[in-house]
């Protein structure tokens, strides 16, 4: 399956944050109302992706949602991190 522009944007933003970038996977899900992108990373990289008090993931969400909203007739985007630490 071809990578979308949003997936490519997410990948380019996330890879520099990771110690194990080869473990990165992005799974798109469309539930009718939202485009969801679920990010899976190595367990040791989850904290780096979330950041202190969630600041890093909040910034990522702002960028991705802003990029998607510029498209005509686009659904809202949700960026989720699959947390395997628990």
C-alpha positions in Angstrom: 0.0 0.0 0.0 1.4 3.4 -0.9 2.3 5.8 1.8 0.1 9.0 1.9 1.4 12.5 2.3 0.3 12.6 5.9 2.0 9.3 6.7 5.2 10.7 5.0 4.9 13.8 7.1 4.5 11.9 10.3 7.5 9.7 9.4 9.7 12.7 8.7 8.7 14.3 12.0 9.1 11.2 14.2 12.2 9.5 12.9 14.7 12.1 14.3 13.2 11.6 17.7 13.8 7.9 17.9 16.8 5.8 19.0 15.4 2.8 17.1 13.8 4.3 13.9 13.6 0.9 12.2 10.9 -0.1 14.7 8.6 2.7 13.5 5.3 1.7 11.9 2.4 3.9 11.1 -1.0 2.3 10.7 -3.8 4.3 9.0 -7.4 3.7 10.1 -10.5 5.4 8.7 -13.5 5.1 10.9 -15.8 7.3 8.8 -15.5 10.4 10.9 -11.7 10.6 11.4 -8.5 9.5 9.7 -6.6 7.9 12.6 -2.8 7.3 12.3 -1.5 4.9 15.0 2.2 5.1 15.6 4.1 2.1 16.9 7.6 2.5 18.1 10.0 0.5 20.3 9.1 0.5 24.0 12.2 2.5 24.8 11.2 5.3 22.4 7.6 5.8 23.6 8.7 8.3 26.3 10.8 10.2 23.8 7.8 10.5 21.4 5.4 11.7 24.2 7.9 14.1 25.7 7.7 15.8 29.1 4.1 16.4 30.0 3.1 15.4 26.5 4.6 18.5 24.8 6.2 16.6 21.9 3.1 14.6 21.0 1.0 17.7 21.3 3.3 19.5 18.9 3.2 16.6 16.5 -0.6 16.5 16.6 -0.8 20.2 15.9 1.4 20.0 12.8 -0.3 16.9 11.4 -3.9 18.2 12.0 -2.9 21.6 10.5 -1.5 19.9 7.4 -4.6 17.8 6.9 -7.0 20.7 7.5 -5.5 22.6 4.5 -7.0 20.0 2.2 -10.4 20.6 0.7 -13.2 18.4 2.1 -10.9 16.5 4.4 -11.8 14.5 7.5 -10.2 15.4 10.8 -7.0 13.6 11.7 -6.2 11.8 15.0 -2.6 10.9 15.8 -2.4 8.1 18.4 0.6 6.4 20.0 0.4 2.7 20.7 2.0 2.5 24.2 3.3 -1.0 24.8 4.9 -0.1 28.2 1.8 -0.9 30.2 
